[in-house]
């Protein structure tokens, strides 16, 4: 493809956005050093704001270079279903009744494991909850796992190294744990219809491997945190606080969550369900914690910015994919996913005709394997980051820390998918 000026500008702005994610902590330090404009620096220091901010710059540049009508036409050609869905699922999944149910299920499963309760619960959250993402969708699984980790484990007893290792393992496990079905992981969803990948194919080609690799990664993380997990009390402080949630209300929340998942690709339905849910949550406010509206909106803003910026990156991504062999695309997809959303990568692959079956498998396997390396690698990652970053030093997750924390589970997934 021959890029035009707008394509080059969009690629440059995308690169600046990626660099901005690495410099977010710098803006936080500026907020303290220059209090006169602290609000602006705090805004630019929010990782979830980064891609939305640079998307705005792109829109202004496009309007100046091409005019208002083409700019609006481009925005209207983008599909913002995923950002809206992630917002809706975060708000519903993060409510007290859903968390109580998830916490009860984790405690029940952990009670069957021959180890201390704290260690067993940590293992179950990193093991079973990501696999649950194959059925309730990855964003819902990420939200539940992040909140369970935050409330039970991410306190002063955990070192920052263990927190980064846990976050990296969570991101990788959610990315590969959604591959048991063809509808839960965004990079799989982008190609399942076009390539005829049904439930049976996913279970045989990806699912059993993913289940083993998620289990191994969770076990390795538990072994790493073994000593620190031994200092935890047998019961979560939150467990007693939410035990009084009435079962009928829990079932109502589950129904809203299930409805949102079933109609995940129909915003006219799930947005209506969300509005109805907000009314129910307000009516039974005594059984609710603060709704995650701000966090959900920030994550949706991040993903929407990625949709706007990513829509003009095809001119360099597609030729790059076409130039790879089936073997090289596996490692290439893992690396590229760190710099662009893995769903965008597989979507572009689905547009290329005549790909071999081995090339298709390698592309998707590489895309989901690299889904934990950065916050932009997989759509649910910003949700986990928004919920957990307040428990890291300085209230920020450093990209290099996340990369280091995800290195081992990514390597395990890369070797496992390729050689199992």
C-alpha positions as CSV (number, residue, x, y, z in Angstrom):
1,X,0.0,0.0,0.0
2,X,1.1,3.6,-0.7
3,X,0.4,5.8,2.3
4,X,-1.0,9.3,1.9
5,X,-0.1,12.2,4.2
6,X,-3.0,11.4,6.5
7,X,-1.8,7.8,6.9
8,X,1.7,9.0,7.9
9,X,0.3,11.5,10.4
10,X,-1.9,8.9,11.9
11,X,1.0,6.5,12.3
12,X,3.2,9.2,13.9
13,X,0.4,10.0,16.3
14,X,-0.1,6.3,17.1
15,X,3.6,6.1,17.9
16,X,3.4,9.1,20.1
17,X,0.5,7.6,22.0
18,X,2.5,4.4,22.6
19,X,5.4,6.5,23.9
20,X,3.0,8.5,26.0
21,X,2.0,5.3,27.8
22,X,5.6,4.9,28.9
23,X,5.8,8.5,30.1
24,X,2.6,8.6,32.1
25,X,4.4,8.6,35.4
26,X,6.5,11.6,34.2
27,X,3.3,13.7,33.9
28,X,2.3,12.7,37.5
29,X,5.6,14.0,38.7
30,X,5.1,17.2,36.8
31,X,1.7,17.6,38.6
32,X,3.5,17.7,41.9
33,X,6.4,19.9,40.7
34,X,4.1,22.4,38.9
35,X,0.9,22.7,40.9
36,X,-0.3,25.7,38.9
37,X,-1.3,23.3,36.0
38,X,-1.6,20.1,38.1
39,X,-5.0,19.3,36.7
40,X,-3.7,19.1,33.1
41,X,-0.6,17.0,34.2
42,X,-2.8,14.7,36.2
43,X,-5.1,14.2,33.1
44,X,-2.1,13.4,30.8
45,X,-0.8,11.1,33.5
46,X,-3.9,8.9,33.3
47,X,-2.9,5.9,31.1
48,X,-6.6,5.4,30.2
49,X,-6.7,9.0,28.7
50,X,-3.6,8.6,26.5
51,X,-5.2,7.1,23.3
52,X,-8.3,9.2,23.7
53,X,-6.1,12.3,23.8
54,X,-4.1,11.4,20.8
55,X,-7.3,10.4,18.9
56,X,-8.5,13.9,19.5
57,X,-5.3,15.3,18.1
58,X,-5.8,13.0,15.0
59,X,-9.4,14.2,14.6
60,X,-8.3,17.9,14.7
61,X,-5.5,17.2,12.3
62,X,-7.8,15.3,9.9
63,X,-10.4,18.2,10.1
64,X,-7.6,20.7,9.3
65,X,-6.1,18.7,6.4
66,X,-9.2,17.1,4.8
67,X,-12.2,19.0,6.1
68,X,-15.0,18.4,8.6
69,X,-17.2,16.2,6.4
70,X,-14.5,13.5,5.6
71,X,-13.5,13.6,9.3
72,X,-17.1,12.9,10.5
73,X,-17.5,10.2,7.8
74,X,-14.3,8.5,9.1
75,X,-15.5,8.6,12.7
76,X,-18.9,7.2,11.7
77,X,-17.2,4.4,9.8
78,X,-15.6,3.2,13.1
79,X,-17.2,0.5,15.2
80,X,-17.4,1.5,18.8
81,X,-19.4,-1.5,20.1
82,X,-16.4,-2.9,22.0
83,X,-15.7,0.3,24.1
84,X,-19.5,0.5,24.9
85,X,-19.7,-3.1,25.8
86,X,-16.6,-3.0,28.1
87,X,-18.1,0.0,29.9
88,X,-21.4,-1.8,30.4
89,X,-19.8,-5.1,31.5
90,X,-17.5,-3.3,34.0
91,X,-20.3,-1.4,35.7
92,X,-22.4,-4.5,36.1
93,X,-19.7,-7.0,37.0
94,X,-18.1,-4.7,39.6
95,X,-21.3,-4.5,41.7
96,X,-21.5,-5.9,45.2
97,X,-23.9,-8.8,44.5
98,X,-21.8,-10.1,41.5
99,X,-18.6,-9.8,43.5
100,X,-20.1,-11.6,46.5
101,X,-21.2,-14.4,44.2
102,X,-17.8,-14.6,42.5
103,X,-16.0,-14.4,45.9
104,X,-18.2,-17.2,47.3
105,X,-17.4,-19.4,44.2
106,X,-13.7,-18.7,44.6
107,X,-13.8,-19.6,48.3
108,X,-15.7,-22.8,47.6
109,X,-13.3,-23.9,44.9
110,X,-10.2,-23.0,47.0
111,X,-11.5,-25.0,49.9
112,X,-10.9,-28.2,47.9
113,X,-7.2,-27.4,47.4
114,X,-4.7,-28.9,49.8
115,X,-3.1,-25.6,50.8
116,X,-3.7,-22.5,53.0
117,X,-6.8,-20.6,52.2
118,X,-5.0,-17.4,51.0
119,X,-2.7,-19.3,48.7
120,X,-5.6,-21.4,47.3
121,X,-7.8,-18.3,46.6
122,X,-4.9,-16.6,44.9
123,X,-4.4,-19.6,42.7
124,X,-8.1,-19.9,41.9
125,X,-8.4,-16.3,40.9
126,X,-5.5,-16.5,38.4
127,X,-6.6,-19.9,37.2
128,X,-10.4,-20.4,37.0
129,X,-11.6,-16.8,36.6
130,X,-9.6,-16.2,33.4
131,X,-11.0,-19.5,32.0
132,X,-14.4,-18.3,32.9
133,X,-13.8,-15.5,30.5
134,X,-14.4,-18.0,27.6
135,X,-18.1,-17.9,28.7
136,X,-18.8,-14.5,30.3
137,X,-16.4,-12.7,28.0
138,X,-12.9,-11.6,28.8
139,X,-13.8,-8.0,30.0
140,X,-16.1,-9.5,32.6
141,X,-13.5,-12.0,33.7
142,X,-10.8,-9.3,33.9
143,X,-13.1,-7.1,36.0
144,X,-14.0,-9.8,38.4
145,X,-10.4,-11.1,38.8
146,X,-9.0,-7.6,39.2
147,X,-11.5,-6.7,42.0
148,X,-11.0,-10.0,43.8
149,X,-7.2,-9.5,43.7
150,X,-7.4,-5.9,44.8
151,X,-9.7,-6.6,47.8
152,X,-7.9,-9.7,49.0
153,X,-4.3,-9.5,48.0
154,X,-3.0,-6.1,46.7
155,X,-2.1,-4.5,50.1
156,X,1.1,-3.6,51.9
157,X,1.9,-7.3,52.4
158,X,2.6,-7.7,48.7
159,X,5.9,-6.4,47.3
160,X,5.8,-4.3,44.2
161,X,7.6,-7.2,42.4
162,X,4.9,-9.6,43.3
163,X,2.2,-7.2,42.2
164,X,3.8,-6.8,38.8
165,X,4.2,-10.5,38.4
166,X,0.5,-11.0,39.4
167,X,-0.7,-8.3,37.0
168,X,1.3,-9.8,34.1
169,X,0.1,-13.3,34.8
170,X,-3.5,-12.0,35.0
171,X,-3.3,-10.2,31.7
172,X,-1.7,-13.2,29.9
173,X,-4.1,-15.7,31.4
174,X,-7.2,-13.6,30.5
175,X,-5.9,-13.2,27.0
176,X,-5.3,-17.0,26.4
177,X,-8.1,-18.1,28.7
178,X,-10.8,-16.7,26.4
179,X,-9.9,-19.1,23.6
180,X,-12.0,-22.1,24.7
181,X,-15.0,-20.6,22.7
182,X,-15.2,-18.6,19.5
183,X,-17.1,-15.6,21.0
184,X,-15.3,-14.4,24.2
185,X,-11.8,-13.3,23.1
186,X,-11.8,-10.3,20.8
187,X,-9.0,-11.5,18.6
188,X,-10.8,-14.8,18.0
189,X,-14.1,-13.2,17.5
190,X,-12.7,-11.1,14.7
191,X,-11.9,-14.2,12.6
192,X,-14.2,-16.9,13.8
193,X,-17.0,-16.1,11.4
194,X,-14.8,-15.5,8.4
195,X,-12.7,-18.6,8.9
196,X,-15.5,-20.9,10.1
197,X,-14.0,-21.5,13.6
198,X,-16.8,-23.1,15.7
199,X,-16.8,-24.3,19.3
200,X,-15.5,-27.7,18.4
201,X,-12.6,-26.3,16.5
202,X,-11.7,-23.8,19.3
203,X,-11.7,-26.5,22.0
204,X,-9.5,-28.9,19.9
205,X,-7.1,-26.3,18.4
206,X,-6.8,-23.8,21.3
207,X,-8.9,-24.6,24.3
208,X,-7.2,-27.6,25.9
209,X,-3.8,-26.0,25.4
210,X,-5.1,-22.7,26.9
211,X,-6.5,-24.5,29.9
212,X,-3.2,-26.2,30.6
213,X,-1.1,-23.0,30.1
214,X,-3.4,-20.9,32.3
215,X,-3.1,-23.5,35.1
216,X,0.7,-23.6,34.7
217,X,1.0,-19.8,34.8
218,X,-1.2,-19.6,37.8
219,X,0.8,-22.2,39.6
220,X,4.1,-20.4,38.8
221,X,2.7,-17.1,40.1
222,X,1.5,-18.8,43.3
223,X,4.9,-20.4,43.8
224,X,6.6,-17.0,43.4
225,X,4.3,-15.3,45.9
226,X,4.2,-18.3,48.3
227,X,5.9,-16.7,51.2
228,X,3.9,-13.4,51.0
229,X,0.6,-15.3,50.6
230,X,1.4,-17.1,53.8
231,X,0.9,-13.9,55.7
232,X,-2.7,-13.5,54.7
233,X,-5.6,-14.1,57.0
234,X,-7.8,-17.1,56.3
235,X,-10.8,-15.0,55.5
236,X,-11.1,-11.9,53.2
237,X,-12.1,-8.8,55.1
238,X,-14.6,-8.1,52.3
239,X,-16.3,-11.5,52.7
240,X,-18.3,-10.5,55.8
241,X,-19.1,-7.1,54.5
242,X,-21.1,-8.4,51.5
243,X,-22.6,-11.5,53.0
244,X,-25.9,-9.9,53.6
245,X,-26.8,-9.5,49.9
246,X,-30.2,-11.1,49.3
247,X,-30.2,-14.0,46.8
248,X,-33.1,-12.6,44.7
249,X,-31.0,-9.4,44.1
250,X,-28.0,-11.5,43.2
251,X,-30.0,-13.4,40.7
252,X,-31.3,-10.2,39.2
253,X,-27.7,-8.9,38.8
254,X,-26.7,-12.2,37.2
255,X,-29.6,-11.9,34.8
256,X,-28.4,-8.4,33.7
257,X,-24.8,-9.7,33.4
258,X,-26.0,-12.6,31.3
259,X,-28.2,-10.4,29.1
260,X,-25.3,-8.0,28.5
261,X,-23.0,-10.9,27.5
262,X,-25.6,-12.5,25.2
263,X,-26.2,-9.3,23.4
264,X,-22.6,-8.1,23.4
265,X,-22.6,-7.3,19.7
266,X,-25.9,-5.3,19.8
267,X,-25.4,-2.0,21.6
268,X,-29.0,-1.0,21.2
269,X,-29.9,-3.9,23.5
270,X,-27.0,-3.9,26.1
271,X,-27.0,-0.2,26.5
272,X,-30.8,-0.4,27.2
273,X,-30.1,-3.2,29.7
274,X,-27.4,-1.1,31.4
275,X,-29.8,1.9,31.8
276,X,-32.4,-0.4,33.3
277,X,-29.8,-1.9,35.6
278,X,-28.7,1.5,36.8
279,X,-32.3,2.1,37.9
280,X,-32.4,-1.2,39.8
281,X,-29.0,-0.5,41.4
282,X,-30.3,2.9,42.6
283,X,-33.5,1.4,44.0
284,X,-31.4,-1.1,46.1
285,X,-28.6,1.3,46.9
286,X,-28.1,-0.2,50.4
287,X,-26.9,-3.4,48.8
288,X,-24.4,-1.6,46.5
289,X,-21.0,-0.2,46.7
290,X,-20.0,2.8,44.6
291,X,-20.7,1.9,40.9
292,X,-17.6,1.8,38.7
293,X,-18.9,4.5,36.4
294,X,-15.7,6.7,36.3
295,X,-13.4,3.7,35.8
296,X,-15.6,2.2,33.1
297,X,-15.8,5.5,31.2
298,X,-12.0,5.9,31.3
299,X,-11.5,2.4,30.0
300,X,-14.1,3.0,27.2
301,X,-12.4,6.3,26.4
302,X,-9.1,4.5,26.1
303,X,-10.5,1.8,23.8
304,X,-12.5,4.3,21.7
305,X,-9.2,6.2,21.1
306,X,-7.5,3.0,20.1
307,X,-10.4,2.4,17.6
308,X,-9.9,5.9,16.1
309,X,-6.1,5.7,15.9
310,X,-6.0,2.1,14.9
311,X,-8.3,2.5,11.9
312,X,-5.5,4.3,9.9
313,X,-2.7,1.8,10.7
314,X,-3.7,-0.8,8.1
315,X,-1.3,0.7,5.4
316,X,1.8,-0.6,7.3
317,X,0.3,-3.5,9.3
318,X,-1.2,-5.5,6.4
319,X,1.9,-5.5,4.2
320,X,3.9,-6.6,7.2
321,X,1.6,-9.5,7.8
322,X,1.6,-10.5,4.1
323,X,5.4,-10.6,4.1
324,X,5.6,-13.2,6.9
325,X,5.6,-16.9,6.6
326,X,3.4,-19.1,8.8
327,X,6.3,-19.7,11.2
328,X,7.5,-16.1,11.4
329,X,4.0,-14.7,11.8
330,X,3.8,-16.5,15.2
331,X,6.7,-14.6,16.7
332,X,5.8,-11.5,14.7
333,X,2.2,-11.5,16.0
334,X,3.5,-11.8,19.6
335,X,5.7,-8.8,19.1
336,X,3.2,-6.7,17.1
337,X,0.5,-7.3,19.7
338,X,2.6,-5.3,22.2
339,X,2.1,-2.2,20.1
340,X,-1.3,-2.7,18.7
341,X,-4.5,-4.3,19.9
342,X,-4.5,-8.0,19.2
343,X,-8.0,-7.9,17.8
344,X,-7.0,-5.3,15.3
345,X,-4.1,-7.5,14.2
346,X,-6.3,-10.6,13.7
347,X,-9.0,-8.5,12.0
348,X,-6.4,-7.4,9.4
349,X,-5.4,-11.0,8.9
350,X,-9.0,-11.9,8.2
351,X,-9.0,-9.4,5.3
352,X,-6.1,-11.1,3.6
353,X,-7.3,-13.8,1.1
354,X,-5.7,-17.1,0.5
355,X,-4.0,-17.6,3.9
356,X,-3.1,-21.2,4.8
357,X,-4.7,-22.9,7.8
358,X,-1.3,-23.0,9.6
359,X,-0.9,-19.2,9.0
360,X,-4.3,-18.5,10.4
361,X,-3.6,-20.6,13.5
362,X,-0.2,-19.0,14.1
363,X,-1.5,-15.5,13.7
364,X,-4.3,-15.9,16.3
365,X,-2.1,-18.0,18.7
366,X,0.6,-15.3,18.6
367,X,-1.9,-12.5,19.0
368,X,-3.5,-14.0,22.2
369,X,-0.1,-15.0,23.5
370,X,1.2,-11.5,23.4
371,X,-2.0,-10.1,24.9
372,X,-0.5,-9.4,28.3
373,X,2.7,-7.6,27.4
374,X,1.3,-4.0,27.4
375,X,-1.9,-2.3,28.4
376,X,-2.9,-1.9,24.8
377,X,-2.2,-5.5,23.7
378,X,-5.7,-6.8,24.7
379,X,-9.0,-4.9,25.0
380,X,-9.7,-6.0,28.7
381,X,-6.3,-4.9,29.9
382,X,-7.3,-1.3,30.5
383,X,-10.1,-2.5,32.8
384,X,-7.7,-4.5,34.9
385,X,-5.2,-1.5,35.0
386,X,-7.9,0.9,36.0
387,X,-9.0,-1.2,39.0
388,X,-5.5,-2.2,40.2
389,X,-3.1,0.7,39.5
390,X,-4.0,2.5,42.7
391,X,-2.3,-0.3,44.7
392,X,1.0,0.2,42.9
393,X,3.7,2.6,44.1
394,X,2.8,6.1,43.1
395,X,-0.6,4.9,42.0
396,X,0.7,4.1,38.5
397,X,1.7,0.9,36.6
398,X,5.0,1.3,34.8
399,X,4.9,-0.2,31.3
400,X,8.3,-1.8,31.8
401,X,7.2,-3.3,35.1
402,X,4.2,-4.8,33.4
403,X,6.4,-6.1,30.5
404,X,8.7,-7.8,33.0
405,X,5.8,-9.2,35.0
406,X,4.3,-10.7,31.8
407,X,7.5,-12.0,30.4
408,X,7.5,-15.5,32.0
409,X,3.8,-16.3,31.5
410,X,4.1,-15.0,27.9
411,X,7.1,-17.3,27.3
412,X,5.2,-20.2,28.9
413,X,2.2,-19.5,26.6
414,X,4.4,-19.1,23.5
415,X,6.2,-22.4,24.0
416,X,3.1,-24.2,25.0
417,X,0.9,-23.1,22.1
418,X,3.7,-23.9,19.6
419,X,4.9,-27.3,20.9
420,X,2.0,-28.9,22.8
